[in-house]
Amino acid sequence: MKWIKNKSEIIFIPLLFGILYLLQTTGILNGYIMQVLLLVGINIMMTQSLNLITGLAGQPSLGHAGFMSIGAYSAASITTIFFNVTAMAPALQIVFFLVATAFGGICAALFGLLIGIPTLRLKGDYLAIVTLGFGELIRSIIRIVPAIGGARGLIGIPKLAGLFWIFLFAVITIYVCRNFMDSLYGRSAIAIRENNIAADTMGINVSRYKVITFVFSAFIAGVAGSLYAHTIQFVQPDIFSSIKSTEFLVYLYAGGVGSISGSILGAFMLTILPELLRFLSTWRLVIYGVLLVCVILFRPLGLFGGREFAFLKLNTGGIRNVGFRSFRRKNKDNAAEKPVDKEAE
């Protein structure tokens, strides 16, 4: 029972997938509901990737949808333009889909490296403006390239990203981000976020760890872009505008900056909520905005506020209290190891 309690995700995650798959095959969840759930998984990936930059390293980014567009167009070009994947056997379709998804992530990571090296020396509002300009630049370039559809977009993308693949990639993203935060790279990024000068004084290569975090985040966004393209079956430059980047920021801040669980909850709730309020017609956006304002007023740290689900807790005890808890645990260990001299007492 203790093992089940400590490893509950081993039972919960397959059970959740099994329930969703059963509801899909029996027709209880129609195509519209499944489409929304697939978008939830993609938005969770995007929010997690943005959390690495903004929540972990403390670097504001307003152009994250630009990396998503790079991954979407790069992957869709392989499966739609260069190869006719729809005419292949199902096994080959899966292989080309995975190759295209990896290619989309690598292309986004390369752009993240090109942008990250010269710009991550900037701080605060200046970095936010540069990332916003990058997102708009990518969108403008895509609009003038006729080979990938130009302004009218790229159509005819095969639907290769189903429930299994999006669920799998979302779970992998969550655990990879969790392990990254708990690694040397993640802890260095936390130190940089808390105090840039102090981290540099302690020997942390600030620029190096910022770039690593930025590139890793861009890679995840590129993979999510590939899944998005092969789910919607259509990509157009205006989909990846600054409004899209703002949506991911809203998901992150509503759930809780720096919290993996908060990113999951924020992306899930704020993707589902507009669809639940659709019956209110034009009033749904008003209610949506009011609810966001209430979250900011009454939960300024987000719905989770730095806390985590049990199976996602870091070994350090949490991002917000890494330094204090590590120091306290170290002192307890030293006190336990120190022999007590009863004669001196």
Secondary structure, DSSP 8 states (H G I E B T S, - for coil): -HHHHHTHHHHHHHHHHHHHHHHHHTTSS-HHHHHHHHHHHHHHHHHHHHIIIIIIS----S-HHHHHHHHHHHHHIIIIII--GGGS-HHHHHHHHHHHHHHHHHHHHHHHHHHHHHHTT--HHHHHHHHHHHHHHHHHHHHT-GGGTGGG-EE-------HHHHHHHHHHHHHHHHHHHTSHHHHHHHHHHH-HHHHHHTT--HHHHHHHHHHHHHHHHHHHHHHHHHHHSEE-GGGGSHHHHHHHHHHHHHH-TT-HHHHHHHHHHHHHHHHHTGGGTTHHHHHHHHHHHHHHHH-TTTTTTT---GGG--TTS-STTHHHHHHHHHHHHHHHHS---TTT-
